[in-house]
Amino acid sequence: MVRGKKGRKSVTNVQDMQDSRAADSPEKNTGRRQRFAFWEYVLVCIFFILFCYLQKYVAFKILRGAELEELALNFFFDTLWKGFVIVALLVWLHDFFYKDVEDNIP
């Protein structure tokens, strides 16, 4: 009994896999992938800016008044959040203008 199943591999039909994947996906009804709205990008950017200011405040309290380090921390964290906002804007633009291309899997 076991010998017959030992050499056999289970073969799954590709169409069955695609059907099960389509049934599980939330985009089944719309036919398009779900994208983030602009306000969600703004919310993430605000969260990241607050996180950077919190980290800068904690670093200032640990260093306690070193002027050179204060300038370096201002530059670092301000550059960090500004770069994040620029990248988030570019990602939103890509999502906004990108046209979906459906894959034709035989």
C-alpha distance (Angstrom), angle and dihedral (degrees) to the residues before:
residue distance angle dihedral
M1 . . .
V2 3.78 . .
R3 3.81 93.8 .
G4 3.79 93.0 63.3
K5 3.81 93.5 53.6
K6 3.79 95.7 42.1
G7 3.79 96.7 76.7
R8 3.79 95.4 37.0
K9 3.79 120.7 95.5
S10 3.76 122.7 -155.3
V11 3.78 110.8 -112.6
T12 3.78 118.5 -156.8
N13 3.75 121.7 -159.8
V14 3.82 113.0 -118.1
Q15 3.80 91.3 -138.4
D16 3.83 90.9 54.7
M17 3.82 89.7 52.6
Q18 3.79 91.7 50.2
D19 3.80 92.1 47.8
S20 3.78 92.7 50.5
R21 3.80 91.5 46.8
A22 3.81 91.1 49.8
A23 3.81 91.4 48.5
D24 3.81 91.6 52.9
S25 3.80 97.1 46.2
P26 3.83 120.1 94.9
E27 3.80 91.0 -141.0
K28 3.79 92.6 67.1
N29 3.78 93.9 106.1
T30 3.79 98.6 43.3
G31 3.79 100.0 40.0
R32 3.81 89.8 -139.9
R33 3.75 131.2 88.1
Q34 3.77 116.4 -102.4
R35 3.80 112.9 -103.2
F36 3.74 131.1 -164.1
A37 3.78 118.2 -103.2
F38 3.79 121.4 -124.1
W39 3.80 92.6 -107.7
E40 3.83 89.5 56.6
Y41 3.81 89.9 56.7
V42 3.81 89.1 48.8
L43 3.80 90.4 50.2
V44 3.81 92.3 51.5
C45 3.82 90.7 47.9
I46 3.81 91.9 51.0
F47 3.79 90.4 49.0
F48 3.81 91.5 50.5
I49 3.82 92.8 47.1
L50 3.81 90.5 52.0
F51 3.80 89.7 47.5
C52 3.83 91.0 52.8
Y53 3.80 92.3 49.3
L54 3.79 90.8 48.8
Q55 3.80 91.0 51.3
K56 3.81 90.8 47.4
Y57 3.81 90.8 51.0
V58 3.81 91.8 50.2
A59 3.81 91.1 48.5
F60 3.83 91.0 49.7
K61 3.80 90.7 52.3
I62 3.80 91.8 49.8
L63 3.82 94.3 47.9
R64 3.84 94.2 41.4
G65 3.77 106.0 -153.9
A66 3.79 108.5 -26.3
E67 3.81 101.5 153.1
L68 3.80 98.8 -154.3
E69 3.78 92.4 49.0
E70 3.79 89.6 47.7
L71 3.80 91.2 56.6
A72 3.79 91.1 45.9
L73 3.80 92.5 49.8
N74 3.80 91.7 48.0
F75 3.79 90.5 51.1
F76 3.81 94.4 44.8
F77 3.79 99.5 47.4
D78 3.81 95.2 38.5
T79 3.80 90.8 50.6
L80 3.80 89.8 46.5
W81 3.80 96.5 55.3
K82 3.81 94.2 39.5
G83 3.80 90.5 52.6
F84 3.80 90.0 47.9
V85 3.80 91.3 53.0
I86 3.82 91.4 49.4
V87 3.80 92.3 50.2
A88 3.82 91.7 46.1
L89 3.81 89.6 52.3
L90 3.80 91.1 50.8
V91 3.81 91.2 48.7
W92 3.80 90.7 50.2
L93 3.82 90.6 49.9
H94 3.79 90.3 50.5
D95 3.80 91.3 49.4
F96 3.79 91.2 46.4
F97 3.81 96.9 51.1
Y98 3.82 100.7 31.0
K99 3.77 114.2 110.4
D100 3.78 116.6 -147.1
V101 3.76 116.6 -117.0
E102 3.77 114.2 -159.4
D103 3.77 116.6 -138.1
N104 3.77 115.0 -126.3
I105 3.77 104.7 -145.8
P106 3.80 112.7 -177.3
